[in-house]
Amino acid sequence: MELSSLTQCELNTQLRHQGLRLRIGPFIAQIRSSIPSVINGIQQLYADYPIEQESGFADFHVEVSPPRNLRRWFRPQVLFLFDHKSPFKPLPYEQAFPVLEWGLNWCVSQFAHNYLTLHAAVVEKDGHTVIMPAPPGSGKSTLCAGLVARGWRLFSDELVLFSPKTGEVSPIPRPISLKNESIEVIRSFAPEVVIGRSSADTAKGTVAHMKAPIESVRQAMMPVAPTWVIYPRFEAHASAQLISKPKGAAFMRLIENSFNYTLLGLQGFEALTGLIDVCDCYDFSYGSLDEAIAVFDALEPPSTSLNICN
């Protein structure tokens, strides 16, 4: 049963009272909120996601609600609650839906330790995945959104879930977070995609979220082995350039982008070594989405595995 099958009344009731149990990739999140922008954002951007029975296990119990003080009325704020406790300071009420998205990212990065979790976008095509770690402002999410709009399957624009047991990356497709100029770039590049309301003056500037394609959501339980690790960087007016990156350097950069590498100890080292060992690694600069997508569409999968020190 998908969320879109609920009536407006049913959706409101679940979110405001017992909680909406939403399956997102390998996780079930039980979400509560009475805030209209959160309800509308979920209805618009999560319409294709499966919902689970009202009783039973949920990985994350979360809520977005106003604090119980004068800030409910004076300069209103919102809190993200996890198991009825707030791990973050309150933020402006107008940022309620981004707060939910940021909070769900936090839940996965803090508690999904059966995976090696990395901060990176992941897309897939023809059984081959690209992992794209990059710092804020690099154009990672813009590139991810452009690739997804041109037929690549969305795994995530924020999180890599790499299984040490299977050597595969599990999808966790959720709305793609677009920031500032990227919002209009994607609106112009792919007018057919659905982008939710913008929230201004966040810590990341203006933020809006692009709906994940329905096929990505329907294939959310289909993991794939990693193929490439590519570090993207947007440079205005630059030609697309893909440069091979030594695996040792790529390995060290991935450590910097890992949430739980140290926590996992030897298992984390062996998992990250195994990931890098089967991937070709590159630095990539681009100034045009069309050129960037052409480069990604032309990627050739690795023919052999190389040692990490090569």
C-alpha positions as CSV (number, residue, x, y, z in Angstrom):
1,M,0.0,0.0,0.0
2,E,1.5,3.4,-1.0
3,L,1.1,6.7,0.7
4,S,-0.9,8.1,-2.2
5,S,-3.7,5.6,-1.4
6,L,-4.5,7.5,1.8
7,T,-7.1,10.2,1.8
8,Q,-6.1,13.6,3.1
9,C,-8.0,12.9,6.3
10,E,-6.3,9.5,6.8
11,L,-2.9,11.0,6.2
12,N,-3.6,13.9,8.6
13,T,-4.9,11.5,11.3
14,Q,-1.9,9.2,11.1
15,L,0.7,12.0,11.1
16,R,-1.0,13.9,13.9
17,H,-1.8,11.0,16.2
18,Q,-0.4,7.4,16.0
19,G,2.3,8.3,13.4
20,L,2.8,7.4,9.7
21,R,4.9,4.3,9.3
22,L,6.8,4.9,6.1
23,R,9.2,2.4,4.5
24,I,12.3,4.1,3.1
25,G,14.7,1.6,1.6
26,P,15.8,-0.8,4.4
27,F,14.3,1.3,7.1
28,I,10.8,2.0,8.6
29,A,10.4,5.4,10.0
30,Q,7.4,6.2,12.2
31,I,6.7,10.0,11.6
32,R,4.5,12.3,13.6
33,S,3.7,16.0,12.9
34,S,0.8,18.4,12.9
35,I,2.7,21.1,11.0
36,P,1.0,21.8,7.7
37,S,4.3,22.2,5.7
38,V,5.5,18.8,6.9
39,I,2.2,17.1,6.1
40,N,2.1,18.7,2.6
41,G,5.8,17.9,2.0
42,I,5.3,14.3,2.9
43,Q,2.1,14.1,0.8
44,Q,3.8,15.6,-2.3
45,L,7.3,14.1,-2.1
46,Y,6.6,10.7,-0.5
47,A,3.5,9.8,-2.4
48,D,5.0,6.7,-4.0
49,Y,6.5,5.2,-0.8
50,P,5.1,2.1,0.9
51,I,3.4,2.5,4.2
52,E,3.5,-0.2,6.9
53,Q,0.9,-1.5,9.3
54,E,0.1,0.8,12.2
55,S,1.5,-1.7,14.8
56,G,4.9,-3.4,14.7
57,F,8.6,-2.5,14.7
58,A,9.9,0.8,13.4
59,D,13.6,1.6,13.1
60,F,13.1,5.3,13.9
61,H,10.4,7.0,15.9
62,V,10.6,10.7,15.0
63,E,8.5,13.8,15.3
64,V,8.6,17.4,14.1
65,S,6.7,19.8,16.4
66,P,6.8,23.2,18.0
67,P,8.5,23.5,21.4
68,R,6.2,23.7,24.4
69,N,7.1,27.3,25.4
70,L,6.4,30.8,24.2
71,R,8.3,30.1,21.0
72,R,5.1,28.3,19.9
73,W,3.6,31.8,19.5
74,F,6.5,34.3,19.4
75,R,9.0,33.8,16.6
76,P,7.7,30.2,16.2
77,Q,10.2,27.4,16.1
78,V,10.2,23.6,15.5
79,L,12.0,20.7,17.1
80,F,13.1,17.4,15.7
81,L,12.4,14.7,18.2
82,F,13.9,11.2,18.2
83,D,12.3,8.8,20.7
84,H,10.8,11.9,22.3
85,K,14.1,13.6,22.8
86,S,15.6,16.4,20.7
87,P,19.2,15.9,19.5
88,F,19.2,19.4,17.9
89,K,18.5,23.0,18.9
90,P,15.1,24.5,17.7
91,L,15.0,26.0,14.2
92,P,12.6,28.5,12.6
93,Y,9.1,27.1,12.0
94,E,9.3,27.8,8.3
95,Q,12.1,25.2,8.0
96,A,10.0,22.4,9.4
97,F,10.1,20.1,6.3
98,P,13.9,20.4,5.9
99,V,14.2,19.7,9.6
100,L,12.5,16.4,9.0
101,E,14.8,15.5,6.2
102,W,17.9,16.5,8.1
103,G,16.7,14.6,11.1
104,L,16.2,11.4,9.0
105,N,19.7,11.7,7.7
106,W,20.9,12.0,11.3
107,C,19.0,8.8,12.3
108,V,20.6,6.7,9.6
109,S,24.1,8.1,10.1
110,Q,23.9,7.6,13.9
111,F,22.3,4.2,14.2
112,A,22.7,2.1,11.0
113,H,25.9,0.4,12.0
114,N,25.2,-2.8,10.2
115,Y,26.4,-0.7,7.2
116,L,29.5,1.3,6.6
117,T,27.8,4.7,6.1
118,L,29.4,7.5,4.1
119,H,28.4,11.0,3.2
120,A,28.0,10.9,-0.6
121,A,25.5,10.7,-3.4
122,V,24.9,7.4,-5.1
123,V,23.3,6.7,-8.5
124,E,23.0,3.6,-10.6
125,K,22.6,2.6,-14.2
126,D,22.7,-0.8,-15.9
127,G,23.8,-2.5,-12.7
128,H,26.7,-0.1,-12.1
129,T,26.8,2.4,-9.3
130,V,28.6,5.7,-8.9
131,I,29.5,6.9,-5.4
132,M,30.0,10.7,-5.3
133,P,31.5,12.0,-2.0
134,A,32.0,15.8,-2.0
135,P,31.9,18.8,0.5
136,P,29.1,21.3,0.5
137,G,29.1,23.6,-2.5
138,S,30.7,21.1,-4.8
139,G,27.7,20.6,-7.0
140,K,27.2,17.0,-5.8
141,S,23.4,17.2,-5.3
142,T,22.9,19.2,-8.5
143,L,24.8,16.6,-10.5
144,C,22.9,13.8,-8.7
145,A,19.6,15.4,-9.6
146,G,20.6,16.0,-13.2
147,L,21.7,12.3,-13.6
148,V,18.4,11.1,-12.0
149,A,16.4,13.3,-14.3
150,R,18.2,11.7,-17.3
151,G,17.5,8.1,-16.3
152,W,20.0,7.1,-13.6
153,R,18.5,5.3,-10.6
154,L,18.6,7.3,-7.3
155,F,20.1,5.5,-4.4
156,S,20.6,8.7,-2.3
157,D,21.9,12.2,-2.6
158,E,23.4,12.1,1.0
159,L,24.1,8.6,2.3
160,V,26.0,5.5,1.2
161,L,24.9,2.2,2.9
162,F,27.7,-0.3,2.1
163,S,27.2,-3.8,3.6
164,P,30.5,-5.4,4.9
165,K,28.8,-8.8,4.6
166,T,27.6,-8.6,1.0
167,G,29.8,-6.0,-0.6
168,E,26.8,-4.2,-2.0
169,V,25.3,-0.7,-1.7
170,S,21.7,-0.5,-0.5
171,P,19.4,2.2,-1.8
172,I,17.7,4.7,0.5
173,P,16.0,6.9,-2.1
174,R,14.6,10.1,-0.6
175,P,13.9,13.6,-1.9
176,I,17.1,15.2,-3.3
177,S,18.1,18.4,-1.3
178,L,18.8,21.3,-3.7
179,K,20.2,24.5,-2.5
180,N,20.3,28.1,-3.7
181,E,21.0,28.5,-7.4
182,S,20.7,24.7,-7.9
183,I,17.0,24.9,-7.4
184,E,16.4,27.0,-10.5
185,V,19.1,25.1,-12.4
186,I,17.2,21.9,-12.0
187,R,13.8,23.5,-12.7
188,S,15.2,24.7,-16.0
189,F,17.2,21.5,-16.8
190,A,14.3,19.2,-16.0
191,P,10.9,21.0,-15.9
192,E,9.1,17.7,-15.5
193,V,10.5,16.9,-12.1
194,V,8.6,17.7,-8.9
195,I,10.3,20.1,-6.5
196,G,8.7,21.1,-3.2
197,R,8.4,24.4,-1.6
198,S,11.5,26.4,-0.8
199,S,12.7,27.2,2.7
200,A,14.8,30.4,2.9
201,D,17.5,31.4,5.4
202,T,18.5,28.0,6.6
203,A,22.0,27.2,7.6
204,K,22.5,26.0,4.0
205,G,20.8,29.0,2.4
206,T,17.5,28.4,0.5
207,V,16.6,24.7,0.3
208,A,14.0,22.8,-1.7
209,H,13.6,19.1,-2.3
210,M,13.2,17.2,-5.6
211,K,10.9,14.1,-5.6
212,A,12.6,10.8,-6.1
213,P,11.5,9.0,-9.3
214,I,8.8,6.3,-8.8
215,E,11.0,3.6,-10.3
216,S,13.8,4.4,-7.8
217,V,11.4,4.1,-5.0
218,R,10.0,0.8,-6.3
219,Q,13.5,-0.7,-6.6
220,A,14.6,0.5,-3.1
221,M,15.1,-3.1,-1.9
222,M,17.5,-3.9,-4.8
223,P,21.2,-3.4,-3.7
224,V,24.0,-3.3,-6.2
225,A,27.8,-3.7,-5.9
226,P,29.8,-0.4,-6.2
227,T,31.5,0.4,-9.5
228,W,33.0,3.9,-9.4
229,V,34.0,6.4,-6.7
230,I,34.0,9.9,-8.3
231,Y,34.7,13.2,-6.5
232,P,32.7,15.9,-8.3
233,R,33.4,19.6,-8.3
234,F,31.4,22.3,-10.1
235,E,33.5,25.0,-11.8
236,A,31.6,27.7,-13.7
237,H,32.2,27.6,-17.5
238,A,34.7,24.7,-17.1
239,S,34.7,21.8,-19.6
240,A,33.9,18.4,-18.1
241,Q,37.2,16.6,-17.1
242,L,37.5,13.2,-15.5
243,I,41.0,12.4,-14.0
244,S,42.0,9.1,-12.6
245,K,42.6,9.2,-8.8
246,P,45.0,6.9,-7.0
247,K,43.2,4.4,-4.8
248,G,45.2,5.2,-1.7
249,A,44.2,8.9,-2.0
250,A,40.5,7.9,-2.7
251,F,40.6,5.7,0.4
252,M,41.8,8.4,2.7
253,R,39.2,10.9,1.3
254,L,36.4,8.3,1.9
255,I,37.5,8.0,5.6
256,E,36.9,11.7,5.9
257,N,33.4,11.2,4.5
258,S,32.5,8.2,6.8
259,F,30.1,8.5,9.7
260,N,31.1,5.2,11.4
261,Y,34.4,4.0,10.0
262,T,36.2,4.4,13.4
263,L,33.3,2.9,15.3
264,L,33.4,-0.2,13.2
265,G,37.1,-0.7,13.7
266,L,38.7,-3.5,11.7
267,Q,35.4,-4.3,10.1
268,G,35.2,-0.7,8.8
269,F,38.8,-0.8,7.5
270,E,38.1,-4.1,5.7
271,A,34.8,-2.8,4.3
272,L,36.3,0.4,3.0
273,T,39.2,-1.5,1.5
274,G,36.9,-3.9,-0.2
275,L,34.8,-1.0,-1.6
276,I,37.8,0.9,-3.0
277,D,39.4,-2.3,-4.3
278,V,36.5,-3.0,-6.8
279,C,36.0,0.6,-7.9
280,D,37.7,2.9,-10.4
281,C,38.3,6.2,-8.7
282,Y,38.3,9.7,-10.3
283,D,38.3,13.4,-9.7
284,F,35.7,15.1,-11.8
285,S,35.2,18.8,-12.6
286,Y,32.3,20.1,-14.7
287,G,30.6,23.4,-15.7
288,S,27.6,22.0,-17.6
289,L,25.1,19.3,-16.6
290,D,24.7,18.1,-20.2
291,E,28.5,17.6,-20.5
292,A,28.7,15.9,-17.1
293,I,25.9,13.5,-17.9
294,A,27.5,12.6,-21.2
295,V,30.7,11.7,-19.4
296,F,28.9,9.6,-16.8
297,D,26.9,7.8,-19.6
298,A,30.2,6.9,-21.3
299,L,31.8,5.4,-18.2
300,E,33.3,1.9,-18.7
301,P,33.2,-0.5,-15.7
302,P,36.5,-1.7,-14.3
303,S,37.7,-4.9,-15.9
304,T,39.9,-6.0,-13.0
305,S,40.3,-5.3,-9.3
306,L,43.4,-3.4,-8.3
307,N,45.2,-3.3,-4.9
308,I,44.5,-0.3,-2.7
309,C,48.1,0.9,-2.8
310,N,48.2,1.2,-6.6
